[in-house]
Amino acid sequence: KRAGQPSRRKEFSVVEKVKIAEDLESMQKESSSSKELFKKGRSRYGLDTRTLKHLMSKKKHFEDQKSKLKMKRGRVVGSRLVRAKGAGRKLEFQKEIDKVKEMILKERSNGVVLAKGDLLDEFLAQLISSAQECLKQAELSKSEAQKKSWNLEAKYYFARRDKLLGSKKYRQSFSTRLLEYCGSKEVSKELVSPLSALEEKTRAQLSWQAIDRMVWLAGASPEEDLLKSDIFADPKDVLKPEVRELLTIGFSDQVPLWAKAESSKMVVSSAELSGITTADRKQFDLFRKDMLQAVDFFNPEDASSQVVTLEGVSKFAGERRIAGSLTAKGVAENSKFRITYEARQRIVGLPVGSDGVRGEVAAGLLVFPGVHARLSNLDSNGRWIKSEEFEVAGQKIVHKAGEASRALKWAVDLRKEAPELFEGKLDIMSQPSCNLDSVLLKWVIEDQIEKEPVAVWIRDSFAAIFSDEIRETQALGNQVSAILLGKTTQRLQLTDTDFAKAFKADFRKALAEKRSSHRQSGKEGTFKISYRTVIEATLQAQEAAVKRNLETSWVIKGAFRNALVIYRPDFKSGTLKPLEAKDCGLKELDLGSHRIPSEWLVPRKSWLQNGIPMEPEFSLSQAATNLQNLLDWAAYTNPALEDEEENPLDIDDSIEESLGLGLKNSLFLRLHPKVRKAAFLAQKDAKFSEVLESSKEKAARLKHRAALRPGLLKALREKLKGMSKKEAIEQVVAKSNASKKKISAIFKPGAKTKPSIFKKAALKNLKKSKAKKEADKGIPAALKADKKKELDAIVELPGETVSSLLVKQKTWLPVKEWAPFNKLSRKSKGEALYMIGLKPEPFASAGDDLMDLPSHDENFDSQHMLVGFELLRWQFQDYLKEVALIDPYLTTMYLRDEDVPQRELLKKTIQDFGESDSRVLLCPIWSAKTICHWTLLTAERVEGKWSFRYRDTLADPVEDSLKKACSIASLLQKEE
């Protein structure tokens, strides 16, 4: 059998064997022959004929054994014939397996994610370690018998290692068994988070502190603290008792939905499954004949003469495919519908003195793909009810009251057709990428402000919530956001933990019911997803959530369990009071769940000082990241903390401050002495110090941004002196960075929107930007300020040596982008190919003389140099006009010791370089006498005379190369 598959071997108890034998005897009376009997037995029990015959012949023996052992229902009563615990075959390599088990326990206690392959690697390492230990013992043994015994045991370990490494199948099967031997289990990961346990814990606790602080400020804080907080534009309005009594705590999060027309799975018949197992060859042959007949029917040789009748055609004929095909008929555009649903829950009656704390499932929001628009601002004729202004991708968009619009036209028409779907049950908006951005979020907050005098909304930390226009709108409308820090929503957000899974299941169930009713109605065509279908399914799932909340109070219980809302504001005393089950009309409220480690909740109720919550220090989130980086650094570098002379207690307190951890912080975080010492040593590491500096820059930006907030609130308060809150909110212009392309251009496939074209354009732009950066790297800072200065440009030549070439230029001209060989012009290609001897027509005639390749040039060094120089010359053509490279082939052939037939021709060719207009000549020199090595001779013409410079990368110059360089120099000066 294959690795991981269940065994096909069946083990039966004595009682089962007796029953099978009795059943076979009863079937024998109904069968005409033994062949027919055993055929029925094979079909019923899945056993071969030999096993069935054995069971029938041993029936008497099984009956005696059953009565002797007093067996009943397969259990042994009072018998010693049962194998004792620990008996049986012992596991091989038990010591190594125990060490693997210890490794699993240690790594999992540190939160390390392991795979089956990691277990096998550890087992192999233990095998090698045990084998080496055996060899060591063999060397220490004095008797030959012991030495032989140890060597045999080591050979046994190595043999198992070689067997595992030699077979992939065996590694797979053994990994599965090793997992079982260690008592471990392979499970699917529920969550994947980029954060460490320390960072995740810190962020969760800061989120809880922020919620407590916002609830206290909005519902119980005195006027002085409320003014200092700078969260409301009109604090005096919030301080009114009649307003604070109506405090609302809201929860919102986005849920992506896929409305699919058909189920992703399909039912296949038993005949289609025939032949999957090797024991069903006969049925598979029959099924294959049926498939061939079906193919002949649907694909006749003469289609024009084929007459198709309606006899035997099912009602699903239009959806039929060839028998056995796993391809379903359907239209791709109608198969699925991508939308976003913003789930909302609220807690009302939270302040002390109210009638009672209640949890509600509020009307949600559906976001469809389209231009920025909201249905609530469109009348029955598709005209804008009130004017609104916003920006998209830097362009101002204005919706003027009374103007007609085609935005959300389908929703306007559907509202006329079925008004019961839109009676305050659901909000409809559209946005190009079908997500909640600043424009839509502003509209959402405007609607919430009209219903809630003061509110605290617990939201995720997505980009829109941090924009200035959203903060202005919230401040004007007495709403404040309590942010769940990044990557913590899967553990804390109420929508993720208690709503989304059940809502999606109810949504799929509603679609399945509509799909089923469509089939039963006998309507023509396949089931298609429409706007109405999506809205009806969403409402059905939302109503199920409302009903479930009435029965189980999951909103209150979930908010308390996730430690989001555990206090009630008391505006009379100005403090927070614990939330109790009796306040909600419940028997009990449980704090914590399997998603939240218990250690996170230990300090949850210790952040109140005389009923007033501490102000969260969000900089601790970055401090936790710095601490984790420090721990990782210490784990990998393994510094000798005990050997250092520095006492941890003598280290200055600036260590904590360098990590962003204040001595008095809201989470009471402290450093262990060893961690302090590690931080002291890490400061000497340049890379770690660089990471700390970048975190300090980030903290400084956040601090600067927070310092601007009081000025924003001050401007809003001045604005309210001359207008109402509603007018001030309408003047806030939301800004979205979304593209303003037509929806048809974004979502419909076409020549302009093919992914391949997008990818090519992106790669092209990436190459351009890289080329520009590379070009900028070669420009000194002084030259960037004044481009008229002279420049000594350094050009690196390809090959083994790296040499410098001085080129005088008065101005720095633009450098062309690096291009691959296939993007060069035809002329440039021809010149480069000619240089390396390929001589393509029409750049060279067929009668050109060819020379032998030098013996040293088996790796085509000279050709690499020539191609590299041609690319450099094409790239820096404005600088290398007067620079030439003498073919290394010419110099190598000329400098040979033996006589070369073309010596005079080579000499003349090299001299022609000297008489050319080139101002700089580069001459590579090859030497193979003592060492295979390239050097470079540079000749520069100054006032009609040549000056030479010899370059060698070795500390001790090679004499042979130097002599050859002198020979070439004299040849260029015609002094030879």
C-alpha positions, 0 to 999 in steps of 0.5 A: 500500500502507499504511504498514508493509505489505510491498510487493505488487510482486515483483522477479524475477531473470533466472534466476527469470524463465526458470524461470517461463516454462518452467513456464508452457510446461509448464502450457500443454500441460495447459491447454485454453485460454489463459484456463485457463493464465493462471488457473493462473499467477495462482494459482501466482505471484500475478501478473496476466495481463499480466505472465505474457504478458510473461514467456512472450514474452520467454523467449528474451531472458531465456535469452540474458541469462542465458548472456551474464552467466554467471548461476548461482542468481541471482548475477552472476559477473564482470559490470560490469552490476551497479549499483555501490555508492553509485549510484542515486537519492540520498536527499532531505534527506540533511543533515537525516537525518544530523542526526536520526541524530546526535540518536538517537545522542546521546539513546540514549547518555544512555539516553533512550527515543525513539519514531518520532514523536520522529524525525519532530519532529526532522526537521521542526525540521531542515527549518525550520532549513535553510529559515531558513538559506536565507532568511538566505543569500538576504538576504546574497546580492548577485546576483539569481540567487543570491538566487532560488536560495536562496529556491527552496531554502527554498521546497522545505524549507517545501513538504516540511514542509507536506506532512508536516503536511498528511497523517497517512498520509504522516507515518506512512509517512515515519516508518517510512522515516526510521527505515530511513534512519537505520539504526535499528530499533524494538524492544519494551522488555524492562523498564520501570523508574522508576529512573534508571541511577544509582539502579538501579546503586546499589541493585544494588551495595548488594544485592550488598554485603548478600548478601556481608555476610549470608553472612559473618555466618552462615557465617564471622564471629567471635562478637564481630561476630555479636553486634553484628549483632543478626540471630540470637536465639541466636548461640552456636548459629550459631557451632557448626561442625556448624551452619555446615557446613549453611549454605543459601543460598536464593532465592525469588520469587513467579510469578503463573500463569493456568491457562486452559481454552482457548488464547487463539488459535483456528484459522480456515479458509482460507475464512474468510480469503477476501475480506481482500485486494481481489484475492479479491472473487469468493471472498469473494462465494461465502463470504458466500453460504455464511455466509448459508446457515449463518445460515438453518440455525441461525436458521430462520424457523419454529424449531418446525417445523425438524427437525435431523438428526445427519448431517454433525455433527462431534464438536465440535458442542457447541462450534460457532458461526455460520460466520466468528464469532470468538466461542468457546463456553465458560463464563467462570468456568471459562475461567481460574484465577488462582494464585500460585506461590512458586519456591524454589531453594537452594545447599547445601555452600557453606562451605569444606570441604564435599563440594561446592557444589550447586544444587537446585530446592526444592519450591514453594508454591501459593497459592490464593484462600481464607481464611488456611490451610495444608494441612500443618496439616490432617489427613485429616478436615479438623481442625487438627493444632496450634493457631495464632494470627494477626491479619487486618485487626486481628481475631484468628483462632485455629485450635484443634487438633482443631477441624473446618474447611472451609478448603482442603476441596478440598485435603484431599479431593484428598490422600485421592484422590491422595496422590502429588501431596502427598508433599513435592513441593508446599506448598498454602496459601490467602489472600484475595488469593492473595498471600504476606503476613506470615501465610503467610510466617511459616508458610513460614519455620517449615517452612524452619527445620525443614529448615535449621539456618542459612540466608540467603534472598535475597528481594524487598523486599515489605512482609511481609519487613519486619514485626517478626513475620517478623524475630522468627521468622527470628531465632529460627530462625537464618534471615536475609534478604538483601534485593534492593532495590526495582526490581532483581529483574528484573535480579538475582533468579534466579527472574526471570532463569532460572526464570519464563519456562521454568516458565510455558512448561512450565505452559502446555504441560502444560495444552495436553496435558491439553486435547488428551487431553480432546478425544481421549478423547471426553468430553462438555462442554468442558475445565474447569480444576480444582484437580487440573489446576492442581496436576498442571500445576504439578508437571510444570513444576516437575519439568521445572525440576529435570531442567533443573538436573540437566543444565545446573546453572542454579541455580549458574550463574545465581546466579554470573552475577547476581553473587549468590553469588561467595564461599564462607564459611570459618568456620576463617579467618573470611573469604570465599573466591572461588567457583571452577568446580571447587568446583561440578564445572563447567568454568567460571562466567561473571560478568555478562549482558546484563541487568547492565551491565558497569560495575556489576560493575567494583567487585564484588570490591573490597568485601572487606577482608582477606576480610571484606565491608564493611557496606552503607550502605542510606542510599546508595540515597536519596543516589543519588536525591538525586544524580539529582534534582540532575542533573535540576535542573541539566539543566533550570535550566542553571546557569552553573557556570563564571561563578560566583565560588565555587571548587568546591574551596572548597565545604564538605564539608557539601554531600555530607552534605546529599545523604546522601553520606558522605565514606567510604561503602561504594560509594566514591561521590564528587562531580565538582567541577562536581556539587559546584558545582551542589549548592551552587547548588541549595541556594538553590532553595526547591523543591530544598531542600524535596525534600532535607528530605523525604529527610532525614525519610525517612532519620531514620525508617529510622534510628530503626527500625534503632535499635529492632532491638537491643531486639527481639533483647534481648527475644527472648534473654530469652524463650529463657531460659524456653522453647524456640525452637519455643515462642517461634516459636509465640507470635509472632503474624503480622499481615495487613492483608488484608480479612476478607471472605468469599471469595464476596463478593470473587470472585463477581459480585453486587450488593454487589461490582459495580465500579460500586458500588465506584467510586461509593462511592470517589468519594463518600468522596473528595468527603467527604475533600476537603470536610473538608480544604477546610473545615479550611483555613479554620479558623485553628490558634488556633481549632482549639485553642479553638473558643469564640473569635470568628472573622472568617471570610473569604468569597470572592465569585465573579466578577471581583473578590475581596472580603472580608466580615466575619461575627462568630460566637461559635463555628465551626459545621460547614460542609456539604460542597460539592455539585453543583447536581443534589444541592441540595434542591428548594427550594434549586434553586428559589430559585437558579433564581428568582434568575437569572430562570428562575422554575420553578413552583411558586416563581413565578407565570406572571404575573410581570413580565419585564425586558430583559437589560442590554446589558452582560450578554451573558456572564450575569455577573449570573446567575453571581454569583447562582448562586455566591452561592446555592451559598455561602449553601447551603454556609455557611448558618449564617453567611449567614443575615443576608447578602443579595446585591442582584441586579446586574440591579436596580442596573445597570438603575436606574443607567442614564443613560436613563430606565427605565420601571420606575425607580420599581419598581427604586427601591422594590425596592432600598429594600426590601432596606434595610428587610429583616432582613439585617444585611449587604448586598452590592451589585455595581456595573457601570461601562462608561464608561471600562472594563468593570468590576465593583466591590462596595459592602458595607453593614453595619447597626451599631446600626440605622445603615448603614456602607458600604465600597467595594471596587475591585480597580484601583489607581486607583478608577473615578470612574463606579463610585464615583458609582454606589456613592454613589447606591445608598448614599443610596438605601438610607438613603432620602436621595435 
